[in-house]
Amino acid sequence: MSPRDFHLHDGKKGAALALRVTPRASKNEIVEVLSDGTVKVHLTAPPVEGKANEALLKFMSEVLDVPLSCLDIVAGAGGRDKLISVTDMDATVLHKKILEHMG
């Protein structure tokens, strides 16, 4: 019996982005990229009732120039460290857009 090749995918192409969020900052900004690749983000929104998560997705859609529908918080919605997925964008383009926004 020969092994079969399985090709599993979820139908979406994209990248994941690790973020560390500081709410109640003076302005929305990308502060730095940490040594482990985590992107440090400051947001003006408070961390109540999902307001910081909404603000984060809106801010990142502007930074990455993608519609909100392409972004999703896949982990860490209740904490400072979050993982968001960005559909229809590969990691190289994602990294470039983050660095362009910082500079």
Secondary structure as GFF3:
##gff-version 3
##sequence-region A 1 103
A	DSSP	beta_strand	14	22	.	.	.	ID=ss1
A	DSSP	beta_strand	29	33	.	.	.	ID=ss2
A	DSSP	beta_strand	39	42	.	.	.	ID=ss3
A	DSSP	alpha_helix	51	64	.	.	.	ID=ss4
A	DSSP	three_ten_helix	68	70	.	.	.	ID=ss5
A	DSSP	beta_strand	71	75	.	.	.	ID=ss6
A	DSSP	beta_strand	81	87	.	.	.	ID=ss7
A	DSSP	alpha_helix	91	102	.	.	.	ID=ss8
###
